[in-house]
Amino acid sequence: MARESGPGDLAHQLFATRTLGLTKRLPPAALADFLSGLLIGHEVVSGLAHTGAAEAGLPLALIGEGTLCRRYAAVLESLGAPPALLLGNTAPAGLFQFAIAAGLVRPAPAANTAEEAAP
Protein backbone atom coordinates (compact mmCIF):
# COMPACT_ATOMS: atom_id res chain seq x y z
CA MET A 1 0.00 0.00 0.00
CA ALA A 2 2.82 2.40 0.86
CA ARG A 3 4.58 1.77 -2.45
CA GLU A 4 1.47 2.75 -4.42
CA SER A 5 0.51 5.72 -2.21
CA GLY A 6 0.58 9.38 -2.99
CA PRO A 7 0.74 12.46 -0.77
CA GLY A 8 -1.91 12.36 1.93
CA ASP A 9 -2.76 8.67 1.51
CA LEU A 10 -1.30 7.60 4.86
CA ALA A 11 -3.98 9.36 6.91
CA HIS A 12 -6.72 7.79 4.81
CA GLN A 13 -5.14 4.34 5.12
CA LEU A 14 -4.76 4.70 8.89
CA PHE A 15 -8.44 5.52 9.34
CA ALA A 16 -9.49 2.85 6.82
CA THR A 17 -7.80 0.26 9.05
CA ARG A 18 -10.61 0.69 11.55
CA THR A 19 -13.09 -0.18 8.81
CA LEU A 20 -11.16 -3.34 8.02
CA GLY A 21 -11.74 -4.45 11.60
CA LEU A 22 -15.38 -3.37 11.77
CA THR A 23 -16.26 -5.16 8.54
CA LYS A 24 -14.31 -8.26 9.61
CA ARG A 25 -12.09 -8.03 6.52
CA LEU A 26 -9.18 -8.19 8.96
CA PRO A 27 -9.31 -10.04 12.31
CA PRO A 28 -9.00 -7.75 15.34
CA ALA A 29 -5.80 -9.52 16.40
CA ALA A 30 -4.16 -8.60 13.08
CA LEU A 31 -4.92 -4.86 13.20
CA ALA A 32 -1.84 -3.89 15.22
CA ASP A 33 0.49 -5.76 12.85
CA PHE A 34 -1.29 -4.24 9.85
CA LEU A 35 -0.85 -0.72 11.26
CA SER A 36 2.79 -1.41 12.08
CA GLY A 37 3.44 -2.60 8.54
CA LEU A 38 1.60 0.36 7.08
CA LEU A 39 3.64 2.86 9.09
CA ILE A 40 6.94 1.10 8.44
CA GLY A 41 6.14 0.85 4.74
CA HIS A 42 5.41 4.57 4.45
CA GLU A 43 8.49 5.48 6.47
CA VAL A 44 10.77 3.31 4.32
CA VAL A 45 9.28 4.49 1.01
CA SER A 46 9.72 8.10 2.10
CA GLY A 47 13.23 7.51 3.45
CA LEU A 48 14.41 5.76 0.31
CA ALA A 49 13.00 8.57 -1.83
CA HIS A 50 14.84 11.21 0.21
CA THR A 51 18.20 9.45 0.61
CA GLY A 52 18.67 7.75 -2.74
CA ALA A 53 20.35 4.88 -0.84
CA ALA A 54 18.65 2.16 -2.86
CA GLU A 55 19.69 3.64 -6.21
CA ALA A 56 23.26 3.99 -4.95
CA GLY A 57 23.25 0.34 -3.81
CA LEU A 58 23.99 1.37 -0.23
CA PRO A 59 22.60 -0.89 2.51
CA LEU A 60 20.86 0.75 5.45
CA ALA A 61 21.97 -0.12 8.97
CA LEU A 62 19.09 -1.13 11.22
CA ILE A 63 19.65 -0.64 14.92
CA GLY A 64 17.06 -1.69 17.49
CA GLU A 65 14.94 -4.52 18.77
CA GLY A 66 15.32 -7.60 16.59
CA THR A 67 11.67 -8.20 15.67
CA LEU A 68 11.15 -4.60 14.60
CA CYS A 69 14.40 -4.53 12.62
CA ARG A 70 13.35 -7.69 10.79
CA ARG A 71 10.10 -5.96 9.80
CA TYR A 72 12.06 -3.04 8.38
CA ALA A 73 14.41 -5.43 6.58
CA ALA A 74 11.45 -7.25 5.02
CA VAL A 75 9.99 -3.98 3.75
CA LEU A 76 13.36 -2.91 2.33
CA GLU A 77 13.68 -6.26 0.58
CA SER A 78 10.17 -6.04 -0.87
CA LEU A 79 11.03 -2.60 -2.28
CA GLY A 80 14.19 -3.90 -3.95
CA ALA A 81 16.62 -2.10 -1.66
CA PRO A 82 20.01 -3.68 -0.87
CA PRO A 83 19.93 -6.12 2.07
CA ALA A 84 19.96 -4.22 5.35
CA LEU A 85 22.70 -4.50 7.93
CA LEU A 86 21.05 -5.80 11.12
CA LEU A 87 23.20 -4.44 13.95
CA GLY A 88 20.93 -5.41 16.83
CA ASN A 89 20.08 -3.29 19.81
CA THR A 90 23.30 -1.37 20.35
CA ALA A 91 21.62 1.40 22.35
CA PRO A 92 22.20 -0.04 25.86
CA ALA A 93 25.93 -0.56 25.28
CA GLY A 94 26.26 2.86 23.66
CA LEU A 95 24.40 4.62 26.47
CA PHE A 96 26.60 2.83 29.01
CA GLN A 97 29.70 4.16 27.23
CA PHE A 98 28.23 7.69 27.33
CA ALA A 99 27.63 7.28 31.08
CA ILE A 100 31.26 6.18 31.58
CA ALA A 101 32.53 9.13 29.53
CA ALA A 102 30.36 11.52 31.57
CA GLY A 103 31.72 10.07 34.82
CA LEU A 104 28.31 8.82 35.91
CA VAL A 105 29.45 5.20 36.28
CA ARG A 106 32.76 3.40 36.47
CA PRO A 107 33.75 0.82 33.89
CA ALA A 108 33.93 -2.75 35.11
CA PRO A 109 37.49 -3.85 35.86
CA ALA A 110 39.04 -5.92 33.07
CA ALA A 111 39.02 -9.65 33.75
CA ASN A 112 42.40 -11.30 34.11
CA THR A 113 43.28 -13.56 31.23
CA ALA A 114 45.07 -16.87 31.66
CA GLU A 115 48.32 -15.31 30.39
CA GLU A 116 48.18 -12.51 32.99
CA ALA A 117 47.53 -15.02 35.78
CA ALA A 118 50.50 -17.24 34.86
CA PRO A 119 53.71 -16.63 36.89
C-alpha positions in Angstrom: 0.0 0.0 0.0 2.8 2.4 0.9 4.6 1.8 -2.5 1.5 2.8 -4.4 0.5 5.7 -2.2 0.6 9.4 -3.0 0.7 12.5 -0.8 -1.9 12.4 1.9 -2.8 8.7 1.5 -1.3 7.6 4.9 -4.0 9.4 6.9 -6.7 7.8 4.8 -5.1 4.3 5.1 -4.8 4.7 8.9 -8.4 5.5 9.3 -9.5 2.8 6.8 -7.8 0.3 9.0 -10.6 0.7 11.6 -13.1 -0.2 8.8 -11.2 -3.3 8.0 -11.7 -4.5 11.6 -15.4 -3.4 11.8 -16.3 -5.2 8.5 -14.3 -8.3 9.6 -12.1 -8.0 6.5 -9.2 -8.2 9.0 -9.3 -10.0 12.3 -9.0 -7.8 15.3 -5.8 -9.5 16.4 -4.2 -8.6 13.1 -4.9 -4.9 13.2 -1.8 -3.9 15.2 0.5 -5.8 12.9 -1.3 -4.2 9.8 -0.8 -0.7 11.3 2.8 -1.4 12.1 3.4 -2.6 8.5 1.6 0.4 7.1 3.6 2.9 9.1 6.9 1.1 8.4 6.1 0.9 4.7 5.4 4.6 4.4 8.5 5.5 6.5 10.8 3.3 4.3 9.3 4.5 1.0 9.7 8.1 2.1 13.2 7.5 3.5 14.4 5.8 0.3 13.0 8.6 -1.8 14.8 11.2 0.2 18.2 9.5 0.6 18.7 7.7 -2.7 20.3 4.9 -0.8 18.6 2.2 -2.9 19.7 3.6 -6.2 23.3 4.0 -4.9 23.3 0.3 -3.8 24.0 1.4 -0.2 22.6 -0.9 2.5 20.9 0.7 5.4 22.0 -0.1 9.0 19.1 -1.1 11.2 19.7 -0.6 14.9 17.1 -1.7 17.5 14.9 -4.5 18.8 15.3 -7.6 16.6 11.7 -8.2 15.7 11.1 -4.6 14.6 14.4 -4.5 12.6 13.3 -7.7 10.8 10.1 -6.0 9.8 12.1 -3.0 8.4 14.4 -5.4 6.6 11.5 -7.3 5.0 10.0 -4.0 3.7 13.4 -2.9 2.3 13.7 -6.3 0.6 10.2 -6.0 -0.9 11.0 -2.6 -2.3 14.2 -3.9 -4.0 16.6 -2.1 -1.7 20.0 -3.7 -0.9 19.9 -6.1 2.1 20.0 -4.2 5.4 22.7 -4.5 7.9 21.1 -5.8 11.1 23.2 -4.4 13.9 20.9 -5.4 16.8 20.1 -3.3 19.8 23.3 -1.4 20.3 21.6 1.4 22.3 22.2 0.0 25.9 25.9 -0.6 25.3 26.3 2.9 23.7 24.4 4.6 26.5 26.6 2.8 29.0 29.7 4.2 27.2 28.2 7.7 27.3 27.6 7.3 31.1 31.3 6.2 31.6 32.5 9.1 29.5 30.4 11.5 31.6 31.7 10.1 34.8 28.3 8.8 35.9 29.4 5.2 36.3 32.8 3.4 36.5 33.7 0.8 33.9 33.9 -2.8 35.1 37.5 -3.8 35.9 39.0 -5.9 33.1 39.0 -9.6 33.7 42.4 -11.3 34.1 43.3 -13.6 31.2 45.1 -16.9 31.7 48.3 -15.3 30.4 48.2 -12.5 33.0 47.5 -15.0 35.8 50.5 -17.2 34.9 53.7 -16.6 36.9 
